[in-house]
Amino acid sequence: MPALVGKVLALASPVFAVGIVCFMLFATGYSYVSTEERAGSAGDPAEAVSESGWVPAYEYSLENGDYVYFLWSGFIVVICLLAAGAALKGWIGLVWACAGLLGVLTIFGVMSIGGMVAPLAAVLLGSAILLSLSGPEGT
């Protein structure tokens, strides 16, 4: 029974990864405040116009040519797909490695994406533990 639950967790991890990636790209972002000074007509003082708002991370990345969020998103999804395939084949060591990679990303990405990746790393860690409990063959 633990092996079945471990496999289901590993197989569900790519779905969770896509959800986390969507959250990372569309629900997080940057707030901005911009001030523009307009010259008044003859003899009138300059007029300051201020604008503030919020930009999603994907839009900010596209506008500024900063593709880090897209690269990390792809990395996270590929790692989860790899873990799911490894769980199907019974390669428990590779599931452990994928969980470890996401754990390291969680630790080093604490200020930006670490908090979002931590639940996914926990799912893969749980999967690896359950698969290990069932023996080397995953039976």
HELIX and SHEET records of a PDB file:
HELIX    1   1 PRO A    2  CYS A   22  1                                  21    
HELIX    2   2 PHE A   23  ALA A   27  3                                   5    
HELIX    3   3 ALA A   57  ASN A   64  1                                   8    
HELIX    4   4 VAL A   68  LYS A   89  1                                  22    
HELIX    5   5 ILE A   92  PHE A  108  1                                  17    
HELIX    6   6 VAL A  110  GLY A  114  3                                   5    
HELIX    7   7 GLY A  115  LEU A  133  1                                  19    
SHEET    1   A 2 GLY A  29  ARG A  38  0                                        
SHEET    2   A 2 GLU A  47  PRO A  56 -1                                        
END                                                                             
